[in-house]
Amino acid sequence: MNETDRTAAAPEAGEAMPLPPPTFEYLVFSIRTQAELSLGLLRFGKEEEKHEPDLEAARHAIDLLAMLQEKVRGNLSVEEQRLLDNSLTELRFRYVQAVEERGRPAQP
C-alpha cells in the first residue's frame, strides 16, 4: 500500500487519523469550534445534559479571531474574509445570547 492509499483508507485500530492540511480555513474553524464548545453550542456523542457556558473561554476564542482578523486585513481571499467575518458575527451574537441567558432567572 503506498502513502496515498494509506491516507485515503480508514485508519486501523490504534492508528491515528491523518491531520488535515494546515490552512487558514482550518485555523478559523479550530478557533470557532473552541468558542462554540465554550458557549455550550456543541455536544459530543450521547451527551444529554447541557453544560454551563464558559463565557471567559468563549470571549478569549472570539478575541483571538478578532485579533487574527486585524492582523491579516487586506491579505485574504474573498472566501477567507467571508469565513472570518461570518464566524465572528455568529460567535458574537451567540456570546451576547449566552450572557443574556445567564442574567435571566432559571425557568421552572
Rosetta blueprint (number, residue, H / E / L):
1 M L
2 N L
3 E H
4 T H
5 D H
6 R H
7 T H
8 A H
9 A L
10 A L
11 P L
12 E L
13 A L
14 G L
15 E L
16 A L
17 M L
18 P L
19 L L
20 P L
21 P L
22 P L
23 T L
24 F H
25 E H
26 Y H
27 L H
28 V H
29 F H
30 S H
31 I H
32 R H
33 T H
34 Q H
35 A H
36 E H
37 L H
38 S H
39 L L
40 G L
41 L L
42 L L
43 R L
44 F L
45 G L
46 K L
47 E L
48 E L
49 E L
50 K L
51 H L
52 E L
53 P L
54 D L
55 L H
56 E H
57 A H
58 A H
59 R H
60 H H
61 A H
62 I H
63 D H
64 L H
65 L H
66 A H
67 M H
68 L H
69 Q H
70 E H
71 K H
72 V L
73 R L
74 G L
75 N L
76 L L
77 S L
78 V H
79 E H
80 E H
81 Q H
82 R H
83 L H
84 L H
85 D H
86 N H
87 S H
88 L H
89 T H
90 E H
91 L H
92 R H
93 F H
94 R H
95 Y H
96 V H
97 Q H
98 A H
99 V H
100 E H
101 E H
102 R H
103 G H
104 R L
105 P L
106 A L
107 Q L
108 P L
